[in-house]
Amino acid sequence: MPSFHVKIVAPTGTFYDGTAESLVAPGELGSFGILANHAPMIAALTDGVLKIDAAGAITWLVVGPGVLEVSEGNVSVLADRAEVAKNEEDAHARLAAAHH
């Protein structure tokens, strides 16, 4: 499957810098997916869970709010906060804890 480069940055550092085959992000109008060769775009992100699939190795992050930009072969995320989670359940628990 074709891949693309992903970089996720927040004020506290870089949380992901590598390749991915797919990415699902929390947009203001709902979650959306990115695959290789996606058309260029800029989208606003809300607080939520972001999923990166790199050849079956899944990375879960809690991000937001922020901006996601798709350009030729690259996806860049600039978020007010980001943190890596152990798995999907951990990501959703961290997100819930952040809202309390």
C-alpha positions as CSV (number, residue, x, y, z in Angstrom):
1,M,0.0,0.0,0.0
2,P,1.4,3.5,-0.8
3,S,2.5,5.6,2.1
4,F,3.1,9.3,2.9
5,H,5.0,11.2,5.5
6,V,3.3,12.4,8.7
7,K,4.6,14.9,11.2
8,I,2.7,15.8,14.4
9,V,4.0,18.8,16.4
10,A,2.7,20.5,19.5
11,P,4.3,23.2,21.7
12,T,5.9,20.5,23.9
13,G,7.6,18.7,21.0
14,T,7.3,16.4,18.0
15,F,5.0,13.4,18.7
16,Y,5.2,11.6,15.4
17,D,7.6,11.9,12.5
18,G,7.4,9.0,10.1
19,T,5.5,7.2,7.3
20,A,1.9,6.1,7.3
21,E,-0.5,4.3,5.0
22,S,-3.5,5.9,6.5
23,L,-4.5,8.5,9.1
24,V,-7.8,9.2,10.8
25,A,-8.2,12.6,12.4
26,P,-10.8,14.4,14.5
27,G,-12.2,17.3,12.4
28,E,-14.6,20.0,13.3
29,L,-17.3,18.3,11.2
30,G,-16.4,14.8,12.3
31,S,-13.5,12.3,11.8
32,F,-12.0,12.1,8.4
33,G,-9.4,9.8,6.7
34,I,-6.3,10.5,4.7
35,L,-4.6,8.0,2.3
36,A,-1.6,8.4,0.0
37,N,-2.1,10.8,-2.9
38,H,-4.9,12.7,-1.1
39,A,-5.7,16.1,-2.6
40,P,-4.1,19.1,-0.9
41,M,-6.2,20.5,1.9
42,I,-6.2,22.3,5.2
43,A,-8.6,21.2,8.0
44,A,-9.3,22.4,11.5
45,L,-8.9,19.7,14.2
46,T,-10.9,19.5,17.4
47,D,-9.9,17.7,20.6
48,G,-10.0,14.0,19.7
49,V,-8.2,10.8,18.9
50,L,-5.9,10.6,15.9
51,K,-5.0,7.1,14.5
52,I,-2.0,6.5,12.3
53,D,-1.6,3.1,10.5
54,A,2.0,2.4,9.3
55,A,2.0,-1.0,7.7
56,G,-0.2,-2.4,10.4
57,A,1.7,-0.7,13.3
58,I,-1.0,1.5,14.8
59,T,-0.1,4.7,16.7
60,W,-2.8,6.4,18.7
61,L,-2.6,10.0,19.8
62,V,-4.8,12.4,21.6
63,V,-4.6,15.8,19.9
64,G,-6.3,19.1,19.5
65,P,-7.3,21.7,18.8
66,G,-5.2,22.4,15.8
67,V,-4.7,22.3,12.0
68,L,-4.0,19.5,9.6
69,E,-2.4,20.2,6.2
70,V,-2.1,17.7,3.4
71,S,0.4,18.6,0.7
72,E,2.2,16.5,-1.9
73,G,3.2,13.3,0.0
74,N,3.0,15.0,3.4
75,V,0.6,15.5,6.2
76,S,1.5,18.0,8.9
77,V,-0.4,18.5,12.1
78,L,0.1,21.5,14.3
79,A,-1.8,21.0,17.6
80,D,-2.1,22.9,20.9
81,R,-1.5,19.6,22.6
82,A,-0.7,16.0,21.7
83,E,0.1,12.9,23.6
84,V,0.8,9.3,22.5
85,A,-1.5,6.7,23.9
86,K,-0.8,3.0,24.4
87,N,-3.9,1.8,22.5
88,E,-7.4,3.0,21.4
89,E,-8.9,2.5,24.9
90,D,-6.1,4.5,26.5
91,A,-6.5,7.3,23.9
92,H,-10.2,7.6,24.6
93,A,-9.6,7.5,28.4
94,R,-7.0,10.2,28.1
95,L,-9.4,12.3,26.0
96,A,-12.2,11.9,28.6
97,A,-9.9,12.8,31.4
98,A,-8.8,16.0,29.6
99,H,-12.4,17.1,29.4
100,H,-13.0,16.8,33.1
